[in-house]
Amino acid sequence: MSETKTPPGAGFDALDAYRRMFATAHDGDAAWWYLGTMFVEIPGYLPLPVIQAETVMIYRTTTLSNDAFRMDWWEIGYMRDLATGEVAQTWTNPITGKTVPSPQKFEEGPAHFLIQRDGAGLKLELTQPYARIESVSVEFSEADGRILLEQTERKVRGFPLPDGSMPSLDSGDVSPARTTLSILSSRADLAKPSAPSSGAYDFELRTPPAWTGLAGHGGRAITRGAMVKTEMHAPLNPIGWRRLKTIFPECFEGDEIRPRWAK
């Protein structure tokens, strides 16, 4: 299920704008750098910052027809300690007073979107491992020569259990989730094959992750941060890039990242 809204008299093609803002007009790869902070919101407490996630996202576009393309997505990242900025090892939960092991890395995808022209709007279909997709919506708006593309994905997500296995999507070990991406580019840059873009990413889980030790406390977890489109092999944070190369050596060849499009 998908829905797209474009401003009346927008004067741009939604399919073309979506592709250039997220990735590139030509078949190929585009990279995004992301840095966000996870908060847990527990009733009776202020939002509690827990950890940071620094990632590189790769989007690959493949033309299917004049009215459709496929966009594959893959991402690797690591967790940063809020106090030191180093790779996270443990987290001390101030609510329970307990120190627990922290996740250190994660890999998402590969997943893919099918994006088709649908009148003046778009039809999107998302296929993602360990997720049941409920809806995907896209809305365009414009102000002062800046185009905003806001994409919201609602789904049920599964994450690795303590033994490393993945839970069934029909079990109690999964969580409703919402992902919102707000991407901004200038109208003038839509003429470029790959429009310079930046924006914000918001990921909400209905329940805090199990590793935080907050099961039974209620509340939710939200990860919010900045996204910036960057060159494939010119990372915005060289320190983070070196850490990713150390943590994921199988995903690099020299200084070049090699997405794992098949597992």
GUKOLVEX-666782 format. One line per 5 residues: number of its first residue (from 1); their letters; for each residue y, x, z of N, C-alpha, C. Coordinates in Angstrom, 3 decimals, m for minus. Layout:
N
NUM = a = Y,X,Z,Y,X,Z,Y,X,Z ~ ...
//
This chain:
263
1 = msetk = m1.189,0.849,0.000,0.000,0.000,0.000,1.237,0.883,0.000 ~ 2.162,0.644,m0.924,3.377,1.449,m0.962,4.553,0.582,m1.354 ~ 5.735,1.076,m1.007,6.963,0.352,m1.313,8.051,1.376,m1.585 ~ 8.855,1.121,m2.612,9.959,2.016,m2.921,11.222,1.210,m3.106 ~ 12.310,1.688,m2.517,13.614,1.066,m2.707,14.576,2.110,m3.253
6 = tppga = 15.333,1.754,m4.276,16.367,2.630,m4.814,17.700,1.904,m4.752 ~ 18.789,2.638,m4.569,20.091,1.964,m4.491,20.433,1.272,m5.794 ~ 21.078,0.104,m5.735,21.467,m0.597,m6.963,22.310,0.307,m7.859 ~ 21.962,0.309,m9.165,22.721,1.136,m10.098,22.656,2.615,m9.771 ~ 21.495,3.074,m9.308,21.361,4.461,m8.836,21.718,5.477,m9.907
11 = gfdal = 21.371,5.193,m11.155,21.711,6.135,m12.223,20.805,7.345,m12.271 ~ 19.668,7.306,m11.566,18.690,8.381,m11.695,17.303,7.760,m11.690 ~ 16.367,8.487,m12.254,14.999,8.022,m12.356,14.258,8.390,m11.074 ~ 13.709,7.401,m10.372,13.083,7.646,m9.074,11.901,8.606,m9.186 ~ 11.081,8.458,m10.219,9.912,9.325,m10.387,10.340,10.774,m10.561
16 = dayrr = 11.332,10.995,m11.424,11.814,12.349,m11.691,12.511,12.942,m10.472 ~ 13.331,12.142,m9.792,14.040,12.634,m8.614,13.064,12.994,m7.502 ~ 12.070,12.153,m7.280,11.068,12.426,m6.241,10.391,13.761,m6.511 ~ 9.982,13.964,m7.756,9.248,15.188,m8.097,10.112,16.427,m7.936 ~ 11.343,16.395,m8.390,12.227,17.562,m8.304,12.645,17.851,m6.863
21 = mfata = 12.809,16.807,m6.050,13.229,17.014,m4.675,12.094,17.572,m3.822 ~ 10.884,17.061,m4.008,9.748,17.546,m3.233,9.202,18.859,m3.773 ~ 9.152,18.978,m5.107,8.441,20.111,m5.693,9.177,20.621,m6.925 ~ 8.598,20.418,m8.092,9.175,20.936,m9.324,8.864,20.006,m10.482 ~ 9.759,19.971,m11.470,9.563,19.104,m12.628,8.402,19.579,m13.489
26 = hdgda = 8.082,20.871,m13.407,6.968,21.425,m14.171,5.730,21.505,m13.289 ~ 4.564,21.501,m13.888,3.349,21.663,m13.106,3.389,23.012,m12.394 ~ 3.140,23.003,m11.088,3.188,24.241,m10.330,3.362,23.970,m8.848 ~ 3.589,25.045,m8.092,3.665,24.975,m6.639,5.090,25.137,m6.132 ~ 5.382,24.482,m5.024,6.658,24.643,m4.318,6.354,24.771,m2.838
31 = awwyl = 7.109,25.628,m2.143,6.866,25.889,m0.727,7.994,25.319,0.130 ~ 7.622,24.906,1.330,8.577,24.456,2.337,8.295,25.197,3.637 ~ 9.362,25.596,4.319,9.267,26.169,5.656,9.618,25.071,6.654 ~ 8.871,25.033,7.760,9.096,24.001,8.774,9.028,24.621,10.164 ~ 9.963,24.247,11.029,9.915,24.614,12.440,10.272,23.384,13.256
36 = gtmfv = 9.353,22.971,14.126,9.588,21.777,14.927,9.140,21.959,16.358 ~ 9.598,21.080,17.218,9.236,21.090,18.631,8.536,19.793,18.985 ~ 7.429,19.911,19.711,6.706,18.732,20.173,7.195,18.346,21.564 ~ 7.482,17.062,21.732,7.854,16.488,23.023,6.813,15.436,23.402 ~ 6.568,15.304,24.681,5.803,14.147,25.151,6.744,13.272,25.961
41 = eipgy = 6.632,11.984,25.751,7.451,11.006,26.469,6.530,10.184,27.351 ~ 6.598,10.449,28.648,5.755,9.794,29.629,6.630,8.872,30.474 ~ 6.221,7.629,30.705,7.038,6.723,31.525,7.396,7.352,32.875 ~ 8.683,7.288,33.216,9.149,7.830,34.485,9.664,9.249,34.411 ~ 9.552,9.885,33.232,10.000,11.268,33.075,10.905,11.380,31.846
46 = lplpv = 11.787,12.371,31.872,12.541,12.694,30.669,11.591,13.230,29.597 ~ 11.958,13.143,28.302,11.119,13.748,27.266,10.853,15.224,27.600 ~ 9.606,15.595,27.547,9.181,16.918,27.990,8.845,17.795,26.789 ~ 9.615,18.871,26.532,9.252,19.772,25.439,7.989,20.537,25.786 ~ 7.091,20.659,24.823,5.778,21.243,25.090,5.580,22.550,24.338
51 = iqaet = 5.820,22.534,23.031,5.434,23.662,22.194,6.181,23.558,20.873 ~ 6.254,24.660,20.135,6.836,24.637,18.794,5.738,24.883,17.758 ~ 5.935,24.333,16.581,5.033,24.567,15.456,5.841,25.154,14.311 ~ 5.398,26.277,13.780,6.025,26.884,12.606,4.995,26.897,11.486 ~ 5.368,26.342,10.348,4.382,26.161,9.285,4.983,26.478,7.916
56 = vmiyr = 4.074,26.674,6.960,4.424,26.699,5.543,3.641,25.586,4.867 ~ 4.355,24.705,4.164,3.743,23.617,3.416,3.829,23.945,1.930 ~ 2.748,23.695,1.207,2.734,23.906,m0.238,2.477,22.567,m0.924 ~ 3.324,22.238,m1.887,3.142,21.044,m2.708,2.879,21.476,m4.143 ~ 1.814,20.997,m4.735,1.453,21.317,m6.126,1.506,20.052,m6.965
61 = tttls = 2.253,20.074,m8.059,2.370,18.903,m8.918,1.595,19.107,m10.211 ~ 0.954,18.027,m10.663,0.192,18.018,m11.910,0.539,16.748,m12.669 ~ 1.024,16.889,m13.896,1.404,15.731,m14.707,0.168,14.978,m15.158 ~ 0.166,13.670,m14.978,m0.919,12.821,m15.452,m0.521,12.052,m16.707 ~ 0.750,11.642,m16.784,1.286,10.936,m17.948,2.800,10.957,m17.819
66 = ndafr = 3.502,10.329,m18.750,4.955,10.225,m18.638,5.380,9.397,m17.432 ~ 4.462,8.615,m16.905,4.793,7.697,m15.815,4.037,7.993,m14.531 ~ 3.386,9.140,m14.442,2.600,9.419,m13.240,2.352,10.909,m13.079 ~ 2.267,11.346,m11.845,1.826,12.708,m11.552,1.093,12.717,m10.222 ~ 0.343,13.773,m10.039,m0.377,13.981,m8.785,0.325,15.088,m8.017
71 = mdwwe = 0.432,14.931,m6.692,1.025,15.961,m5.852,0.055,16.292,m4.715 ~ m0.512,17.496,m4.777,m1.399,17.974,m3.724,m0.569,18.643,m2.637 ~ m1.050,18.549,m1.394,m0.327,19.094,m0.241,m1.303,19.849,0.647 ~ m0.859,21.023,1.104,m1.671,21.866,1.997,m0.715,22.603,2.916 ~ m1.149,22.861,4.142,m0.247,23.428,5.136,m1.019,24.285,6.131
76 = igymr = m0.433,25.438,6.499,m0.961,26.233,7.606,0.181,26.515,8.577 ~ m0.174,26.622,9.858,0.871,26.863,10.847,0.309,27.441,12.119 ~ 1.202,27.863,12.981,0.800,28.371,14.285,1.742,27.804,15.340 ~ 1.302,27.857,16.592,2.064,27.314,17.706,2.826,28.435,18.413 ~ 4.098,28.157,18.745,4.948,29.134,19.420,5.227,28.684,20.847
81 = dlatg = 5.128,29.648,21.765,5.491,29.389,23.151,6.987,29.149,23.242 ~ 7.402,28.093,23.940,8.821,27.751,24.016,9.642,28.825,24.722 ~ 9.062,29.470,25.718,9.819,30.445,26.501,9.920,31.795,25.815 ~ 8.837,32.231,25.162,8.796,33.589,24.611,8.970,33.648,23.103 ~ 8.689,32.562,22.400,8.711,32.577,20.951,7.483,33.215,20.339
86 = evaqt = 6.562,33.713,21.178,5.340,34.334,20.689,4.281,33.266,20.420 ~ 3.166,33.693,19.798,2.064,32.764,19.567,1.603,32.213,20.911 ~ 1.496,30.902,21.005,1.162,30.256,22.273,m0.260,30.603,22.704 ~ m0.423,30.775,24.006,m1.748,31.013,24.591,m2.121,29.895,25.557 ~ m1.204,29.569,26.462,m1.439,28.507,27.437,m0.168,27.684,27.593
91 = wtnpi = m0.298,26.553,28.259,0.852,25.710,28.590,0.672,25.201,30.001 ~ 1.727,25.331,30.812,1.692,24.803,32.169,2.330,23.431,32.171 ~ 1.532,22.433,32.453,1.962,21.040,32.455,2.738,20.778,33.754 ~ 4.053,20.555,33.688,4.822,20.374,34.921,4.518,19.068,35.640 ~ 3.946,18.112,34.935,3.628,16.833,35.573,2.383,16.968,36.442
96 = tgktv = 1.361,17.655,35.919,0.111,17.815,36.674,0.057,19.134,37.430 ~ 0.900,20.109,37.040,0.875,21.426,37.652,m0.245,22.309,37.153 ~ m0.999,21.847,36.167,m2.137,22.612,35.672,m1.760,23.427,34.426 ~ m2.336,24.626,34.318,m2.187,25.458,33.134,m3.410,25.258,32.251 ~ m3.173,24.924,31.005,m4.267,24.598,30.086,m4.161,25.477,28.844
101 = pspqk = m5.282,25.742,28.174,m5.222,26.493,26.914,m4.417,25.729,25.881 ~ m3.640,26.446,25.112,m2.834,25.833,24.059,m3.494,26.073,22.706 ~ m3.436,25.099,21.796,m3.862,25.385,20.426,m2.958,26.469,19.852 ~ m3.525,27.347,19.033,m2.759,28.462,18.494,m2.462,28.325,17.012 ~ m3.273,27.590,16.277,m3.075,27.477,14.841,m3.616,26.147,14.356
106 = feegp = m3.243,25.774,13.146,m3.830,24.592,12.533,m3.692,24.685,11.024 ~ m4.569,23.992,10.343,m4.547,23.884,8.889,m4.668,22.410,8.549 ~ m3.785,21.916,7.686,m3.782,20.516,7.281,m4.046,20.426,5.784 ~ m4.825,19.433,5.389,m5.112,19.250,3.977,m6.339,20.066,3.561 ~ m6.565,20.128,2.239,m5.696,19.539,1.222,m5.783,18.010,1.184
111 = ahfli = m4.629,17.417,0.922,m4.520,15.987,0.705,m3.769,15.810,m0.611 ~ m3.711,14.584,m1.117,m2.958,14.404,m2.352,m2.368,13.002,m2.456 ~ m1.239,12.964,m3.164,m0.554,11.726,m3.504,m0.731,11.471,m4.999 ~ m0.872,10.216,m5.357,m0.724,9.772,m6.737,0.570,8.989,m6.800 ~ 1.522,9.465,m7.627,2.844,8.858,m7.711,3.024,8.292,m9.113
116 = qrdga = 3.274,6.993,m9.203,3.406,6.314,m10.485,4.713,5.550,m10.556 ~ 5.274,5.484,m11.747,6.453,4.657,m11.958,6.072,3.182,m11.804 ~ 6.926,2.432,m11.126,6.682,1.012,m10.900,8.016,0.293,m11.049 ~ 8.356,m0.083,m12.283,9.675,m0.635,m12.552,10.729,0.415,m12.278 ~ 11.733,0.081,m11.449,12.753,1.059,m11.079,12.328,1.898,m9.882
121 = glkle = 11.175,1.567,m9.309,10.714,2.281,m8.129,9.440,3.055,m8.384 ~ 8.672,3.270,m7.318,7.464,4.068,m7.372,6.318,3.345,m6.684 ~ 5.122,3.682,m7.100,3.915,3.299,m6.403,3.244,4.584,m5.927 ~ 2.963,4.683,m4.641,2.357,5.883,m4.077,1.020,5.545,m3.430 ~ 0.060,6.426,m3.638,m1.229,6.339,m2.967,m1.512,7.695,m2.333
126 = ltqpy = m1.869,7.703,m1.059,m2.139,8.933,m0.317,m3.605,8.975,0.075 ~ m4.248,10.110,m0.197,m5.607,10.377,0.256,m5.564,11.605,1.151 ~ m5.984,11.447,2.416,m5.881,12.527,3.396,m7.147,12.582,4.238 ~ m7.738,13.779,4.407,m8.936,13.882,5.235,m8.654,13.479,6.685 ~ m9.642,12.888,7.320,m9.578,12.529,8.744,m8.391,11.619,9.048
131 = aries = m8.060,10.763,8.087,m6.965,9.818,8.288,m7.278,8.524,7.541 ~ m6.924,7.408,8.146,m6.991,6.112,7.484,m5.562,5.684,7.199 ~ m5.202,5.620,5.933,m3.825,5.346,5.531,m3.572,3.837,5.578 ~ m2.522,3.461,6.267,m2.157,2.047,6.352,m1.043,1.702,5.372 ~ m0.043,2.570,5.236,1.041,2.310,4.296,1.823,3.581,4.032
136 = vsvef = 2.460,3.629,2.866,3.392,4.696,2.511,4.608,4.023,1.892 ~ 5.786,4.299,2.407,7.006,3.720,1.844,8.015,4.825,1.555 ~ 8.790,4.626,0.504,9.831,5.571,0.098,11.108,4.796,m0.144 ~ 12.211,5.310,0.366,13.507,4.675,0.148,14.527,5.731,m0.235 ~ 15.260,5.485,m1.316,16.341,6.353,m1.751,17.680,5.738,m1.332
141 = seadg = 18.620,6.601,m0.969,19.996,6.162,m0.747,20.916,7.304,m1.155 ~ 22.214,7.031,m1.274,23.161,8.055,m1.722,24.476,7.903,m0.974 ~ 25.060,9.033,m0.595,26.382,9.052,0.037,27.032,10.393,m0.257 ~ 28.285,10.329,m0.773,29.072,11.543,m1.023,28.341,12.542,m1.898 ~ 27.664,12.027,m2.922,27.001,12.919,m3.871,25.704,13.510,m3.381
146 = rille = 25.215,13.057,m2.225,23.946,13.551,m1.673,22.902,12.433,m1.765 ~ 21.724,12.788,m2.250,20.620,11.839,m2.366,19.690,12.025,m1.177 ~ 19.385,10.937,m0.498,18.429,10.952,0.605,17.152,10.262,0.154 ~ 16.043,10.964,0.287,14.717,10.407,0.045,14.013,10.349,1.398 ~ 13.699,9.159,1.854,13.021,9.014,3.143,11.640,8.409,2.916
151 = qterk = 10.636,9.156,3.302,9.246,8.737,3.115,8.598,8.534,4.476 ~ 7.962,7.380,4.663,7.300,7.055,5.917,5.836,6.741,5.644 ~ 4.968,7.446,6.364,3.527,7.253,6.230,2.987,6.747,7.566 ~ 2.297,5.643,7.542,1.649,5.100,8.739,0.143,5.209,8.550 ~ m0.536,5.717,9.587,m1.954,6.004,9.447,m2.609,6.082,10.812
156 = vrgfp = m3.920,6.181,10.818,m4.694,6.505,12.014,m5.256,7.893,11.800 ~ m5.035,8.796,12.767,m5.385,10.204,12.597,m6.463,10.634,13.585 ~ m7.332,11.521,13.100,m8.287,12.191,13.956,m7.971,13.673,14.017 ~ m8.192,14.287,15.180,m7.955,15.711,15.374,m9.187,16.335,16.006 ~ m9.352,17.663,15.861,m10.568,18.292,16.396,m10.761,18.030,17.890
161 = lpdgs = m12.000,17.732,18.258,m12.377,17.553,19.658,m12.627,18.920,20.296 ~ m12.773,18.994,21.621,m12.990,20.290,22.279,m14.148,21.103,21.700 ~ m15.183,20.417,21.166,m16.313,21.148,20.596,m16.104,21.519,19.133 ~ m14.908,21.217,18.602,m14.590,21.574,17.223,m14.929,20.515,16.206 ~ m15.656,19.481,16.597,m16.019,18.422,15.658,m14.856,17.452,15.466
166 = mpsld = m14.938,16.658,14.390,m13.918,15.661,14.112,m14.422,14.285,14.511 ~ m13.593,13.494,15.197,m14.044,12.168,15.644,m14.104,11.172,14.497 ~ m14.945,10.170,14.665,m14.969,9.050,13.732,m13.646,8.301,13.821 ~ m13.168,7.815,12.683,m11.920,7.064,12.673,m12.067,5.701,13.344 ~ m13.292,5.322,13.676,m13.521,4.066,14.378,m13.758,4.279,15.866
171 = sgdvs = m13.595,5.530,16.341,m13.821,5.824,17.745,m12.518,5.722,18.531 ~ m12.624,5.872,19.855,m11.430,5.865,20.695,m10.738,7.198,20.772 ~ m11.218,8.196,19.994,m10.646,9.539,20.034,m9.615,9.774,18.938 ~ m9.190,8.713,18.265,m8.172,8.841,17.231,m6.900,8.147,17.709 ~ m5.806,8.370,16.981,m4.532,7.812,17.419,m3.746,7.276,16.233
176 = partt = m3.094,6.114,16.400,m2.118,5.703,15.390,m1.021,6.753,15.275 ~ m0.557,6.982,14.062,0.432,8.031,13.818,1.418,7.564,12.767 ~ 2.601,8.155,12.833,3.630,7.889,11.823,4.282,9.215,11.449 ~ 4.363,9.477,10.150,5.053,10.660,9.637,6.262,10.204,8.837 ~ 7.431,10.764,9.136,8.640,10.449,8.382,9.255,11.749,7.889
181 = lsils = 9.503,11.819,6.586,10.166,12.965,5.982,11.484,12.498,5.385 ~ 12.569,13.132,5.779,13.901,12.811,5.248,14.385,14.010,4.449 ~ 14.385,13.879,3.124,14.689,14.989,2.227,16.046,14.740,1.563 ~ 16.902,15.749,1.566,18.251,15.630,0.994,18.478,16.670,m0.099 ~ 19.078,16.214,m1.201,19.500,17.096,m2.292,20.814,16.552,m2.851
186 = sradl = 21.545,17.389,m3.531,22.755,16.893,m4.181,22.388,16.247,m5.510 ~ 23.175,15.256,m5.910,22.921,14.604,m7.205,22.982,15.621,m8.336 ~ 23.922,16.556,m8.267,24.048,17.566,m9.316,22.784,18.411,m9.433 ~ 22.125,18.678,m8.302,20.935,19.534,m8.326,19.707,18.840,m8.893 ~ 19.790,17.523,m9.091,18.655,16.835,m9.697,18.450,17.251,m11.152
191 = akpsa = 19.437,17.943,m11.727,19.281,18.454,m13.092,18.448,19.732,m13.130 ~ 18.237,20.354,m11.990,17.465,21.598,m11.930,15.971,21.274,m11.861 ~ 15.119,22.141,m12.438,13.673,21.868,m12.390,13.151,21.674,m10.971 ~ 13.635,22.490,m10.039,13.270,22.342,m8.630,14.564,22.260,m7.836 ~ 14.910,21.059,m7.397,16.183,20.857,m6.708,16.156,21.524,m5.337
196 = pssga = 17.168,22.329,m4.985,17.262,22.837,m3.608,17.322,21.657,m2.635 ~ 16.424,21.639,m1.691,16.299,20.499,m0.786,16.090,20.976,0.642 ~ 16.515,20.154,1.571,16.248,20.417,2.991,16.247,19.072,3.698 ~ 15.868,19.087,4.957,15.856,17.827,5.671,15.149,17.929,6.999 ~ 14.560,16.808,7.413,13.944,16.720,8.730,12.569,16.082,8.613
201 = ydfel = 11.723,16.441,9.590,10.346,15.955,9.642,10.114,15.385,11.034 ~ 9.501,14.215,11.108,9.244,13.548,12.383,7.805,13.053,12.369 ~ 7.020,13.488,13.367,5.616,13.095,13.463,5.359,12.505,14.839 ~ 4.935,11.245,14.872,4.723,10.551,16.135,3.258,10.184,16.303 ~ 2.708,10.519,17.477,1.379,10.085,17.870,1.526,9.061,18.993
206 = rtppa = 0.794,7.982,18.906,0.894,6.922,19.906,0.471,7.406,21.290 ~ m0.407,8.411,21.336,m0.847,8.972,22.613,m0.679,10.491,22.578 ~ m0.385,11.152,23.699,m0.271,12.612,23.715,m1.606,13.264,23.360 ~ m1.593,14.437,22.713,m2.845,15.126,22.390,m3.678,15.385,23.643 ~ m4.992,15.353,23.479,m5.887,15.484,24.634,m5.703,16.812,25.356
211 = wtgla = m5.367,17.880,24.591,m5.300,19.201,25.229,m4.171,19.296,26.262 ~ m3.170,18.415,26.196,m2.059,18.476,27.151,m2.469,18.042,28.558 ~ m3.630,17.401,28.677,m4.077,16.928,29.980,m3.338,15.706,30.472 ~ m2.737,14.952,29.544,m1.942,13.786,29.930,m2.633,12.467,29.615 ~ m3.930,12.529,29.369,m4.667,11.289,29.143,m4.545,10.395,30.373
216 = ghggr = m4.288,9.143,30.122,m4.168,8.188,31.218,m2.769,8.051,31.771 ~ m1.828,8.887,31.294,m0.449,8.796,31.770,0.406,7.874,30.893 ~ m0.170,7.384,29.788,0.622,6.572,28.871,1.546,7.440,28.049 ~ 2.484,6.828,27.367,3.468,7.588,26.614,3.019,7.931,25.203 ~ 3.762,8.826,24.598,3.520,9.218,23.212,3.950,10.666,23.024
221 = aitrg = 3.626,11.221,21.858,4.043,12.584,21.511,4.807,12.531,20.199 ~ 5.927,13.247,20.137,6.751,13.296,18.929,7.062,14.753,18.608 ~ 6.830,15.132,17.373,7.201,16.464,16.898,8.311,16.301,15.880 ~ 9.448,16.949,16.138,10.607,16.839,15.247,11.096,18.234,14.890 ~ 11.533,18.393,13.632,12.036,19.693,13.243,12.690,19.680,11.879
226 = amvkt = 13.033,20.884,11.413,13.754,21.069,10.151,12.800,21.532,9.065 ~ 13.034,21.030,7.854,12.293,21.452,6.661,13.281,22.027,5.663 ~ 12.905,23.145,5.022,13.742,23.751,3.992,12.843,24.212,2.857 ~ 13.159,23.781,1.633,12.404,24.281,0.486,12.760,25.751,0.268 ~ 11.759,26.570,0.005,11.978,28.004,m0.107,11.173,28.561,m1.272
231 = emhap = 11.394,29.823,m1.592,10.609,30.471,m2.633,9.171,30.647,m2.149 ~ 8.226,30.644,m3.084,6.830,30.739,m2.716,6.524,32.001,m1.912 ~ 7.174,33.115,m2.262,6.811,34.382,m1.629,8.037,35.075,m1.032 ~ 9.005,34.277,m0.615,10.193,34.822,0.057,10.466,33.954,1.279 ~ 9.673,34.103,2.334,9.776,33.197,3.480,11.102,33.317,4.198
236 = lnpig = 11.533,32.201,4.801,12.786,32.205,5.544,12.670,32.980,6.853 ~ 11.489,33.024,7.426,11.283,33.743,8.684,10.221,34.814,8.470 ~ 10.600,36.072,8.219,9.601,37.129,7.974,8.650,37.338,9.140 ~ 9.132,37.135,10.377,8.247,37.297,11.532,7.142,36.238,11.489 ~ 7.537,34.997,11.244,6.549,33.930,11.142,5.574,34.165,10.000
241 = wrrlk = 6.080,34.679,8.886,5.225,34.968,7.728,4.173,36.013,8.085 ~ 4.598,37.075,8.801,3.644,38.114,9.210,2.597,37.537,10.159 ~ 3.020,36.651,11.046,2.055,36.042,11.957,1.042,35.186,11.193 ~ 1.516,34.421,10.226,0.601,33.603,9.439,m0.390,34.473,8.676 ~ 0.058,35.606,8.153,m0.844,36.512,7.439,m1.911,37.070,8.372
246 = tifpe = m1.539,37.309,9.631,m2.495,37.822,10.610,m3.486,36.749,11.042 ~ m2.981,35.525,11.241,m3.816,34.433,11.735,m4.701,33.854,10.635 ~ m4.176,33.825,9.390,m4.910,33.253,8.256,m5.092,34.296,7.148 ~ m5.770,35.403,7.389,m5.899,36.421,6.337,m6.601,35.895,5.092 ~ m7.465,34.895,5.277,m8.204,34.349,4.139,m7.311,33.549,3.197
251 = cfegd = m6.079,33.238,3.628,m5.167,32.435,2.810,m4.090,33.283,2.130 ~ m4.229,34.608,2.192,m3.248,35.492,1.573,m3.943,36.548,0.717 ~ m3.244,36.934,m0.325,m3.643,38.082,m1.134,m2.420,38.986,m1.230 ~ m2.413,40.031,m0.399,m1.198,40.822,m0.266,m0.131,39.976,0.393 ~ 1.049,39.901,m0.229,2.126,39.070,0.298,2.127,37.670,m0.292
256 = eirpr = 1.158,37.342,m1.130,1.133,36.049,m1.803,0.197,35.088,m1.087 ~ 0.715,33.911,m0.818,m0.098,32.891,m0.178,m1.016,32.252,m1.202 ~ m2.239,31.967,m0.778,m3.249,31.376,m1.640,m3.757,30.079,m0.997 ~ m3.145,28.959,m1.361,m3.583,27.683,m0.769,m5.065,27.427,m1.014 ~ m5.697,26.830,m0.037,m7.116,26.481,m0.174,m7.196,25.029,m0.659
261 = wak = m7.123,24.863,m1.967,m7.123,23.523,m2.534,m8.496,22.886,m2.477 ~ m9.521,23.678,m2.251,m10.878,23.142,m2.116,m11.541,23.818,m0.924 ~ m12.315,23.037,m0.172,m13.032,23.579,0.976,m14.514,23.288,0.831
//
